[in-house]
């Protein structure tokens, strides 16, 4: 998984796996698009107005939790806005 951010356009992309096929971009809302393969596999999620969406209620941090082990890692989001 990879999270990228373009500060010039305020867009974040969460890539869940490499694209191996053509994808369909499903617009869920004005600020959310999901890239899907024909078999339903989600390749990625695009967030417009990303600085607002990524900072909602979390004080600007990304929390990663391994549900199997309980291990947690917290990373500050250096997103302007």
Order of alpha helices (4+ residues) and beta strands (2+ residues): beta-beta-beta-beta-beta-alpha-beta-beta
